[in-house]
Amino acid sequence: MATDSARVQVYYTSLLGSRTTHAAVQQVRTTLEMHEIPYQLVDFAFSEEDKLYMRRNNGGNTELVQIFVDGEFRGPYSKFKEAIEDYEVESFLALDKPKVDELEAIAGGEMPSEAELLALLEEEEAKDAATKAGAETAVKTQTTTVKVETTVVTETVTEAVTATTLTTEAAGEIKAAEAAEADSTN
């Protein structure tokens, strides 16, 4: 789903031929495609302009795979990988936040004031916090379910061991009774 008009740009270089870089690009692509997020691959090895843009806008980061959204540096691959592991890809990319030109359109062609932008940012952060809290609650619920299931399995195993022990003891008593009966008849 790579496209030139995508909001997400993945900057990388193909010249080094590093397996690590190739694997990182592949994981970014796979993740974005799984989330149905359009993206553009930017191989800065063939464009000095792209390389300069990336360097001017990435805060001095030197990782070879870097993620930008709407021209804003969102982070290197290592941070993207953490977002994958924490199930926070959408939050990392911040695609739910409107672009500057969308803000201008909302405001009727005028750029919103700093106070309006801060209010929008706080609203989005509150939504992100609520989403994260919901995910944490789901994880806690799953953990509790696993603990309950583990307890049930433990109790079942304990009951099975007890039944086996009782059966073994009963078999021993039956054999002893049979032996005593055989001795009394002899």
C-alpha positions in Angstrom: 0.0 0.0 0.0 2.9 2.3 -0.7 1.7 5.6 -2.2 3.2 9.0 -3.0 0.3 10.9 -1.4 0.6 9.0 2.0 0.8 10.8 5.3 3.4 8.4 6.5 6.9 8.4 5.0 9.5 5.8 5.8 13.0 7.1 5.2 15.7 4.5 4.7 18.8 3.7 2.5 19.2 0.7 0.3 22.9 1.3 -0.4 24.3 -0.3 2.8 22.5 -3.6 2.1 22.4 -4.4 5.8 20.1 -7.3 6.8 19.1 -5.3 9.9 18.0 -2.3 7.8 16.2 -4.5 5.4 14.4 -6.4 8.2 13.5 -3.1 9.9 12.0 -1.7 6.6 10.1 -4.9 6.1 8.7 -4.9 9.6 7.5 -1.3 9.2 5.9 -2.1 5.8 4.2 -5.2 7.2 2.9 -3.4 10.2 1.6 -0.4 8.2 -0.1 -2.7 5.7 -1.7 -4.8 8.6 -3.1 -1.5 10.0 -4.1 -0.5 6.4 -2.1 2.7 6.7 -0.9 4.1 3.4 2.8 4.9 3.4 5.6 6.2 1.1 9.1 4.6 1.1 11.8 7.3 0.7 15.1 5.8 -0.3 17.4 8.7 0.5 20.4 6.9 -1.0 19.3 8.2 -4.4 18.2 11.7 -3.5 20.4 14.2 -1.8 17.3 16.4 -1.3 15.5 13.7 0.7 18.6 13.0 2.7 19.0 16.7 3.6 15.3 17.0 4.5 15.5 13.9 6.8 18.7 15.2 8.5 17.3 18.7 9.0 14.0 17.4 10.5 15.0 14.4 12.6 16.6 16.1 15.6 20.0 14.6 14.8 18.9 11.0 14.9 21.3 8.7 13.0 19.2 5.5 12.7 18.9 4.4 9.1 15.1 3.8 9.2 13.0 6.8 10.3 9.3 7.5 10.4 7.8 10.8 9.4 4.1 11.7 9.4 2.9 14.8 7.4 6.6 15.8 7.3 7.0 15.6 11.0 9.6 13.3 12.5 7.8 10.7 14.7 10.9 8.6 15.5 13.4 6.0 14.4 12.7 2.4 13.8 13.6 1.4 17.4 10.8 3.6 18.8 8.4 2.3 16.1 9.3 -1.3 17.2 8.5 -0.3 20.8 5.1 1.0 19.7 4.4 -2.3 17.9 5.3 -4.3 21.1 3.2 -2.0 23.2 0.2 -2.1 20.7 0.5 1.7 20.3 1.2 2.0 16.6 -1.6 4.5 16.0 -0.6 6.5 19.0 3.0 6.6 17.8 2.0 7.8 14.3 -0.6 10.2 15.6 -2.6 9.9 12.4 -5.8 10.8 14.3 -4.5 14.3 14.8 -5.5 16.7 12.0 -2.9 18.1 9.6 -2.2 21.9 9.7 -4.1 22.4 6.4 -7.1 20.4 7.9 -7.0 22.7 10.9 -7.1 25.7 8.6 -10.1 24.3 6.7 -11.9 23.7 10.0 -11.2 27.3 11.1 -12.5 28.7 7.8 -9.1 29.4 6.3 -7.7 30.9 9.4 -5.1 29.2 11.6 -6.5 28.5 15.1 -5.1 30.4 18.0 -2.5 28.8 20.3 -5.2 28.3 23.0 -7.4 26.5 20.5 -4.5 24.3 19.4 -3.7 23.5 23.0 -7.4 22.6 23.7 -7.3 20.3 20.6 -4.1 18.7 21.8 -5.4 18.1 25.3 -8.6 16.6 23.9 -6.5 14.2 21.8 -4.2 13.3 24.7 -7.3 12.6 26.8 -8.6 10.2 24.1 -5.2 8.5 23.9 -5.1 8.1 27.7 -8.6 6.6 27.7 -7.6 4.2 24.9 -4.5 3.2 26.8 -6.5 2.7 30.1 -9.0 0.5 28.2 -6.2 -1.6 26.9 -4.6 -1.9 30.4 -8.0 -3.0 31.8 -8.3 -5.6 29.1 -4.9 -7.0 29.9 -5.7 -7.1 33.7 -9.0 -8.9 32.8 -7.1 -11.4 30.7 -4.5 -11.9 33.5 -7.3 -12.5 36.1 -8.9 -15.0 33.7 -5.6 -16.9 33.3 -5.1 -17.0 37.1 -8.7 -18.3 37.6 -8.1 -20.9 34.8 -4.8 -21.9 36.4 -6.5 -22.3 39.8 -9.2 -24.5 38.3 -6.6 -26.7 36.5 -4.6 -27.0 39.7 -7.7 -28.0 41.7 -8.6 -30.5 39.0 -5.1 -32.0 39.1 -5.1 -32.2 42.8 -8.5 -34.0 42.7 -7.1 -36.4 40.2 -4.0 -37.1 42.3 -6.2 -37.6 45.4 -8.5 -40.0 43.5 -5.5 -41.9 42.2 -4.1 -42.2 45.7 -7.4 -43.4 47.1 -7.8 -45.9 44.3 -4.2 -47.2 45.0 -4.9 -47.4 48.7 -8.2 -49.2 48.1 -6.5 -51.7 45.7 -3.9 -52.4 48.4 -6.6 -53.0 51.0 -8.4 -55.4 48.6 -5.2 -57.3 48.0 -4.5 -57.5 51.8 -8.0 -58.7 52.4 -7.7 -61.3 49.7 -4.3 -62.5 51.1 -5.8 -62.7 54.6 -8.7 -64.7 53.3 -6.4 -67.0 51.4 -4.3 -67.5 54.5 -7.4 -68.3 56.6 -8.6 -71.0 54.2 -5.2 -72.7 54.2 
